[in-house]
Amino acid sequence: MDTLLKRREVADRIHASEATVRRLGRAGQLDEVRISPGVVRVRASSVDRLIEHGYTAREPQEAA
């Protein structure tokens, strides 16, 4: 059975914000599981797969 992680836990693992985790989920790059209305968890295996495929958090860009 796959471990389910909170978005905050995923954000900590990939060194990104929770908003980025939500975007990755909407883009289909993370497998999300809706537990109940307003409660979403992410499969740990999808986080591992994302990291294995070279995901790195982008540095914030400075305004020009």
Secondary structure, DSSP 8 states (H G I E B T S, - for coil): ---EE-HHHHHHHHT--HHHHHHHHHTTSS-EEEEETTEEEEEHHHHHHHHHTT----------
